[in-house]
Amino acid sequence: MREDSLNKADFKESTSFFFESKIRTLKPKELVVLAGVVVLMITAMILMNMYHPSFEALHLKRMGSPLGRALIYSLIALLGFQIFFLTYLAYLYFKYRPIRSVSDAELPVITVIVPAYNEGKLVYQTLLSIANSDYPEDKLEIMAIDDGSNDDTWFWIDKANRDMNRRFIIYKQPKNKGKRHALHRGFTHGRGEVFISIDSDSIIEKDTLRNMVSPFVVDEDCGAVAGNVKVLNKGKGMIPKMLNVSFTFSFEFIRSAQSSLGFVLCTPGALSAYRREAVLNCLDEWINQKFMGQNATIGEDRAMTNMILKQAYTVKYQNNAHVLTNTPVCFKTLHKMFTRWGRSNVRETWMMNKFIFKNFRKEHKFGARLVFINQCLKLFVALPMLALMIGFLISNPILYICSVIVGAFLFSSIQVLFFSKKYNWQEALWAYPYSLFYLFALFWIFPFSIVTVKNGGWLTR
């Protein structure tokens, strides 16, 4: 049995865990971590105040050289742009409204595709959550594709099919060819007007499918929709608890803002929907995509989103379409997942450069280009900032450590306030340890992803 497998009791608890607002008792180890982070942040602010004259003298010394002035002005400009961009996202966020579900008569025929590889029992629970959806059965086609698993995944797919009176179309790939090829089979064999992709370790709410497809009905320009991804296994450790807050901010704030522009950058693998026509228009390009001469085996979701945006379709986000998905519980799996995401981000940002400054759509081109410029800035400054960070850490360790801790506290406080307003303050506090965890344990991932961008390994398989 896999580490993250769930029994029925765990499943029921996990699916309701996120949506409950009551305060839960923290474990002693969790209390120690949270208390330690608070003490560390307070200590950093005290030290910043105590050593302020020394820091000011160092600042004046740097301002005395042309290189020092250029560096400081560049950092101020970068910070200014980030504040402006965050303010712009806040403006877009407050404009955002999810689209309510349309009536049964208006709902289109859909094909739900579940690619699975070595997922074990989790795929069974995924398929049951889809079958139990509040969606007209005659308009719902469910396809489960075992991508050459070497565990008991096929047993659980077949069991789900038998338990649900053979409602599913199931297929086992002779050998593992990758998620992209599994999805391709669904895209080429499905009869739906809309394709919905759901990861095999994810559970959807009863109204998720309805809410996911409604934007296609009310907006003929909508080519893809991103779902709202929550953490399923957040009761399994501190890493899932931290990711829980991070995911909420990423989806419910960042993607809400992007959706106001119709320019969501990535439809996540856990839950995405695509207009059939938009997929078929780029399907050959997508399945045969290459990067630096090699077949693309990662970032299939970001690549499909890019190709749909290129066709002048809008890409939306549905805040009311929930999916609960498993996340890593240990550092090794986490950094591999982030590395894969980072490489995909670098690749597709480069690919977007080919159309973003052309007349690729009618509306919101300025906002879309601003989002792209922000992505490029992150890409361009990642390696120089890493070099500066190491230089500052060696030359002025107290100043560097105190300043980054205070900066992390300020930014993570935005996430804490955002999460607390929508859910509960206790879970929101995990934004603080996550910000420090990322700064001191995961800071190297994006620069490493840039340097190793040619590597297309899945890493977590």
Secondary structure by P-SEA (a helix, b strand, c coil): cccccccaaaaaaaaacccccbbbbbcaaaaaaaaaaaaaaaaaaaaaaaaaaaaaaaaaaaaccaaaaaaaaaaaaaaaaaaaaaaaaaaaaaabbbbcccccccccbbbbbbbbccccaaaaaaaaaaaacccccccbbbbbbccccccaaaaaaaaaaaaaccccbbbbbcccccaaaaaaaaaacccccbbbbbccccccccaaaaaaaaaaaacccccccccbbbbccccccaaaaaaaaaaaaacccaaaaaaaacccccccccbbbbcaaaaaacaaaaaaccccccccccaaaaaaaaaaaaacbbbbbbccbbbbbbccccaaaaaaaaaaaaaaaaaaaaaacccccccccccaaaaaaaaaaaaaaaaaaaaaaaaaaaaaaaacaaaaaaaaaaaaaaaaaaaaaaaaaccccccccaaaaaaaaaaccccaaaaaaaaaccccccccc
